[in-house]
Amino acid sequence: MSTDEITNLPLVERLRIVPLAEAARLSGISEDGLRRHHSDKLIKLSPRRIGMRQGDALMLNPNSNAA
């Protein structure tokens, strides 16, 4: 998904919080990699649940800059 496609998503979709496993799938980065390198984007939902905004996960996608 290109950056333009991501910014054209409805705001509700970009702000939706997805589980860490889903964020890892969307971003192409492992859950451990997200915890280590992008902890500023993680949202603690409960003591055992961690999520990330869908828009953040999509923007981390290494393939998103490809044309």
N, C-alpha and C positions, 0 to 999 in steps of 0.2 A: 504494500500500500504506500503510495507516494505521500509526501508531506501535504500536498494540496488536497488529496483525498481525505487525509486525516482531519485537516482543518475544516473540510466541508461536512464532516459528520455533525449531526445535531449535538448541541451542547449537552443535552441529557446523556447521550451515549459517551461523549468524551469524559464526563464527570462521574460516570458509573464506576463503582468500586468492584473490582473483580478479585477473586481469590488469588493468592500468590502463584499457585500452579497454573492458572489461566493466564496470568500476567507473564509468566515464564514462557508459555506457549506462544503468546502474541508477540513477545519481544525477541524470541529466539535466544534468550539468555537463561542459563539455569537458575533455579531458585536460589542456590548458594551464591551465584554471581550477582543476582539482584540484591541479596542481603548484604554482600560485601561492598559492592560498588555503587549501589543506588539506594542506600538505606534512607536517604533524605526523601525519597518518593514513596516509601512504605507507610501504610496506615494500619495502626494496631486497632483491630476491631474488638478484640477481647483478649484475655490472657493467652489464649492458644490460637487465635485467628489473626492472620495478617493479610492485607490486601493492597491493591495499588489501583490508582485511577486508570481506566482503560486508555484514555488519551496518552498518558505518560508511558504506558507499556508499548503502545503502538509507535510512539516517537523514538523509543529505544531500539526499535527493530533495525538490525544492521542492513536489511534489504530495502528499507523505506527510502533510501537516497538513490536507489537505482531507478533509471528512467523506464 
